[in-house]
Amino acid sequence: MQDRELISKQPRRGFLQGLVATAAGAALATPAMAKPATAANVYLDAAKWAPRNREMVSALIAKHGISSKTYNPKRKPYAVFDWDNTSIMNDCEEALLMYQINHLAFKLSPTEFSAIIRQNVPAGNFAPDYKNASGKVVDLASICADLDSDYAFLHANYKGMAGNRTLEEITETPQFQDFRAKLYFLYEGVNDTHGVNVGYPWVIYFFANMTVPEVSALAEASNDANLGMSLTKTKYTSPASLPGVAGVVTTTHFHGIRLCTEIATLMDTFRHHGFDVYVSTASLEDVVAIFATNPKYGYHVKRENVLGLRLEQNGDVYKNAYRKDWPLNWGPGKTAVIKRELVAQKGYGPVFVAGDSDGDYDMLRDFPDTEIGLVVNRLKKGKIGELSKAAADALKDAHPRFLLQGRQESTGNWLPVETTLKFGKTAGALLG
């Protein structure tokens, strides 16, 4: 889960295991690349990699992998990948929240729901951009009062809770329309106003009272639904007939998820050459695990190699409390978790790290052992923008520390260049 900005502000498969030698040879022509003799036995699908990036990563694998004379199976090199917007297109935690809303997949009483939407969120106004249709900045108390009313109605009437009306019937009500727009508006407002230290734990508290298998099944259903959707930015406006206390609000959600073949094949290539592969995510660990480990999605990451946000549990039932003594796995927290879970055991850091946002900035740069940090180019500013600029400035360097990889956001596919084509734009750009 990364960089949840309002969209208005900014915010199938077919993995090829071994490719023809001509594809590898064609990309070895760039003068500043590693020697063909060292990288020739490392095959990555050339279709959508920026050629220089592919050659740099191939050379790194050849240097540290099992074909290297210095390879030590007792000291296996390893790579760490962010998940949302790095290993996939879009954010599976955000997709799951909207899926949860649309299916009213909550196991919360009205009293429990009322407490969670306020949990650890400072009172008062949201950031200046979070206004209602009348131009007034929305505050926590107002929108929560409306959500209390909406959820009480939905809980009493939906047959999946305490009522007898079908989901199809209930989603046609103004109370549901208000609930969807205002809960997602609240989600965006909490993160953009108070930051991820508040917002990231907050959104996963909605899994309270569910078991791990229930959340895993819900995440898989959301993944499958979103993989079948168009990539579309959709505005949701609460009904004028039900303004409530907060008034009429509008929010935007980017629907759809896409698998990233290049990341999946890169993970497979790393493993084939004797590397361990890890995922570091700022989404709930179990939510990403169902995506990263389920064979049908093609990433084949080991369950124990997925590191993310964790909740306290009563047996296998989630509680609305962040796991005690477990770092928030975002930004500096990603570095802390890698040091605690991997460096402490292995004695060394990752040789390769991939990410896309400020949440990955620290792990991309904090480990002396990391030779390449791959930045999926989302044309962002901020801290990740600093690394993107460093990569852009080093486009002609023989041994760059950071690489930029472009993509086309209207399709979710990588592009064979460093530049990115943003959703809704007609021209690519190198930097934001």
Solvent accessible surface area in square Angstrom, and as a share of the most:
residue,aa,sasa,rsa
1,M,0,0.00
2,Q,4,0.02
3,D,27,0.14
4,R,14,0.05
5,E,41,0.18
6,L,17,0.08
7,I,34,0.17
8,S,96,0.62
9,K,94,0.40
10,Q,100,0.44
11,P,14,0.09
12,R,143,0.52
13,R,64,0.23
14,G,47,0.46
15,F,42,0.18
16,L,91,0.45
17,Q,122,0.54
18,G,60,0.57
19,L,30,0.15
20,V,103,0.59
21,A,71,0.55
22,T,105,0.61
23,A,26,0.20
24,A,7,0.05
25,G,38,0.37
26,A,77,0.60
27,A,12,0.09
28,L,29,0.15
29,A,84,0.65
30,T,50,0.29
31,P,134,0.84
32,A,34,0.26
33,M,23,0.10
34,A,31,0.24
35,K,148,0.63
36,P,72,0.45
37,A,89,0.69
38,T,72,0.42
39,A,3,0.02
40,A,41,0.32
41,N,101,0.52
42,V,3,0.02
43,Y,75,0.28
44,L,1,0.01
45,D,17,0.09
46,A,34,0.26
47,A,65,0.50
48,K,62,0.26
49,W,1,0.00
50,A,1,0.00
51,P,66,0.41
52,R,23,0.08
53,N,0,0.00
54,R,3,0.01
55,E,4,0.02
56,M,14,0.06
57,V,0,0.00
58,S,3,0.02
59,A,16,0.13
60,L,7,0.03
61,I,0,0.00
62,A,7,0.06
63,K,117,0.50
64,H,46,0.21
65,G,0,0.00
66,I,94,0.48
67,S,70,0.45
68,S,22,0.14
69,K,206,0.87
70,T,117,0.68
71,Y,46,0.17
72,N,68,0.35
73,P,91,0.57
74,K,195,0.83
75,R,129,0.47
76,K,68,0.29
77,P,17,0.11
78,Y,0,0.00
79,A,0,0.00
80,V,1,0.01
81,F,0,0.00
82,D,0,0.00
83,W,0,0.00
84,D,0,0.00
85,N,7,0.04
86,T,2,0.01
87,S,0,0.00
88,I,2,0.01
89,M,3,0.01
90,N,12,0.06
91,D,8,0.04
92,C,2,0.01
93,E,3,0.02
94,E,28,0.12
95,A,5,0.04
96,L,1,0.01
97,L,4,0.02
98,M,4,0.02
99,Y,32,0.12
100,Q,2,0.01
101,I,0,0.00
102,N,38,0.20
103,H,71,0.32
104,L,5,0.03
105,A,21,0.17
106,F,13,0.05
107,K,96,0.41
108,L,5,0.03
109,S,42,0.27
110,P,48,0.30
111,T,108,0.63
112,E,72,0.32
113,F,0,0.00
114,S,28,0.18
115,A,59,0.46
116,I,3,0.01
117,I,0,0.00
118,R,84,0.31
119,Q,41,0.18
120,N,106,0.55
121,V,12,0.07
122,P,64,0.40
123,A,93,0.72
124,G,37,0.36
125,N,95,0.49
126,F,7,0.03
127,A,23,0.18
128,P,100,0.63
129,D,87,0.45
130,Y,1,0.00
131,K,99,0.42
132,N,21,0.11
133,A,84,0.65
134,S,104,0.67
135,G,46,0.44
136,K,138,0.59
137,V,35,0.20
138,V,4,0.02
139,D,32,0.16
140,L,11,0.06
141,A,70,0.54
142,S,17,0.11
143,I,0,0.00
144,C,0,0.00
145,A,41,0.32
146,D,9,0.04
147,L,0,0.00
148,D,40,0.21
149,S,73,0.47
150,D,4,0.02
151,Y,1,0.01
152,A,45,0.35
153,F,52,0.22
154,L,0,0.00
155,H,40,0.18
156,A,61,0.47
157,N,38,0.20
158,Y,29,0.11
159,K,122,0.52
160,G,54,0.52
161,M,39,0.18
162,A,70,0.55
163,G,23,0.22
164,N,129,0.66
165,R,82,0.30
166,T,44,0.26
167,L,37,0.19
168,E,124,0.56
169,E,87,0.39
170,I,0,0.00
171,T,28,0.16
172,E,136,0.61
173,T,11,0.06
174,P,58,0.37
175,Q,43,0.19
176,F,2,0.01
177,Q,58,0.26
178,D,2,0.01
179,F,0,0.00
180,R,42,0.15
181,A,1,0.01
182,K,0,0.00
183,L,0,0.00
184,Y,2,0.01
185,F,5,0.02
186,L,0,0.00
187,Y,1,0.00
188,E,4,0.02
189,G,0,0.00
190,V,0,0.00
191,N,12,0.06
192,D,46,0.24
193,T,44,0.26
194,H,50,0.22
195,G,29,0.28
196,V,24,0.14
197,N,115,0.59
198,V,32,0.18
199,G,0,0.00
200,Y,0,0.00
201,P,13,0.08
202,W,1,0.00
203,V,5,0.03
204,I,0,0.00
205,Y,7,0.03
206,F,0,0.00
207,F,2,0.01
208,A,5,0.04
209,N,56,0.29
210,M,8,0.03
211,T,31,0.18
212,V,33,0.19
213,P,82,0.52
214,E,70,0.31
215,V,0,0.00
216,S,21,0.14
217,A,63,0.49
218,L,24,0.12
219,A,0,0.00
220,E,47,0.21
221,A,39,0.30
222,S,1,0.01
223,N,2,0.01
224,D,62,0.32
225,A,37,0.28
226,N,3,0.02
227,L,29,0.15
228,G,70,0.68
229,M,67,0.30
230,S,79,0.51
231,L,18,0.09
232,T,57,0.33
233,K,60,0.26
234,T,42,0.24
235,K,147,0.62
236,Y,31,0.12
237,T,76,0.44
238,S,2,0.01
239,P,27,0.17
240,A,85,0.66
241,S,92,0.60
242,L,54,0.27
243,P,62,0.39
244,G,49,0.47
245,V,103,0.59
246,A,4,0.03
247,G,15,0.15
248,V,30,0.17
249,V,1,0.01
250,T,60,0.35
251,T,3,0.02
252,T,13,0.07
253,H,4,0.02
254,F,27,0.11
255,H,23,0.10
256,G,1,0.01
257,I,0,0.00
258,R,45,0.16
259,L,20,0.10
260,C,7,0.04
261,T,28,0.16
262,E,6,0.03
263,I,0,0.00
264,A,2,0.01
265,T,6,0.03
266,L,0,0.00
267,M,0,0.00
268,D,44,0.23
269,T,14,0.08
270,F,0,0.00
271,R,68,0.25
272,H,133,0.59
273,H,15,0.07
274,G,10,0.10
275,F,3,0.01
276,D,28,0.14
277,V,4,0.02
278,Y,19,0.07
279,V,0,0.00
280,S,1,0.00
281,T,0,0.00
282,A,0,0.00
283,S,0,0.00
284,L,2,0.01
285,E,12,0.05
286,D,24,0.12
287,V,2,0.01
288,V,0,0.00
289,A,4,0.03
290,I,35,0.18
291,F,0,0.00
292,A,0,0.00
293,T,35,0.20
294,N,28,0.14
295,P,95,0.60
296,K,101,0.43
297,Y,4,0.02
298,G,7,0.07
299,Y,0,0.00
300,H,93,0.42
301,V,6,0.03
302,K,120,0.51
303,R,95,0.35
304,E,124,0.56
305,N,13,0.07
306,V,1,0.01
307,L,10,0.05
308,G,0,0.00
309,L,0,0.00
310,R,57,0.21
311,L,1,0.01
312,E,47,0.21
313,Q,62,0.28
314,N,111,0.57
315,G,65,0.63
316,D,67,0.35
317,V,49,0.28
318,Y,3,0.01
319,K,97,0.41
320,N,55,0.28
321,A,37,0.28
322,Y,44,0.17
323,R,75,0.27
324,K,154,0.65
325,D,112,0.58
326,W,12,0.04
327,P,36,0.22
328,L,34,0.17
329,N,0,0.00
330,W,55,0.19
331,G,0,0.00
332,P,87,0.54
333,G,11,0.11
334,K,0,0.00
335,T,10,0.06
336,A,41,0.32
337,V,1,0.00
338,I,0,0.00
339,K,105,0.45
340,R,116,0.43
341,E,43,0.19
342,L,10,0.05
343,V,39,0.22
344,A,79,0.61
345,Q,143,0.63
346,K,54,0.23
347,G,61,0.59
348,Y,19,0.07
349,G,6,0.05
350,P,0,0.00
351,V,10,0.06
352,F,0,0.00
353,V,0,0.00
354,A,0,0.00
355,G,0,0.00
356,D,1,0.01
357,S,0,0.00
358,D,39,0.20
359,G,0,0.00
360,D,0,0.00
361,Y,24,0.09
362,D,18,0.09
363,M,0,0.00
364,L,0,0.00
365,R,116,0.42
366,D,49,0.25
367,F,10,0.04
368,P,133,0.84
369,D,61,0.32
370,T,5,0.03
371,E,63,0.28
372,I,11,0.06
373,G,0,0.00
374,L,0,0.00
375,V,1,0.01
376,V,0,0.00
377,N,1,0.00
378,R,32,0.12
379,L,26,0.13
380,K,20,0.09
381,K,133,0.56
382,G,47,0.45
383,K,99,0.42
384,I,1,0.01
385,G,13,0.13
386,E,102,0.46
387,L,11,0.06
388,S,5,0.03
389,K,110,0.46
390,A,43,0.34
391,A,1,0.01
392,A,15,0.11
393,D,100,0.52
394,A,14,0.11
395,L,55,0.27
396,K,190,0.81
397,D,69,0.36
398,A,50,0.38
399,H,166,0.74
400,P,9,0.06
401,R,73,0.27
402,F,23,0.10
403,L,1,0.01
404,L,1,0.01
405,Q,0,0.00
406,G,0,0.00
407,R,7,0.03
408,Q,49,0.22
409,E,8,0.04
410,S,55,0.36
411,T,54,0.31
412,G,5,0.05
413,N,63,0.32
414,W,6,0.02
415,L,41,0.21
416,P,63,0.40
417,V,64,0.37
418,E,32,0.14
419,T,47,0.27
420,T,0,0.00
421,L,36,0.18
422,K,52,0.22
423,F,54,0.23
424,G,70,0.67
425,K,132,0.56
426,T,138,0.80
427,A,76,0.59
428,G,44,0.43
429,A,38,0.29
430,L,52,0.26
431,L,69,0.34
432,G,48,0.47
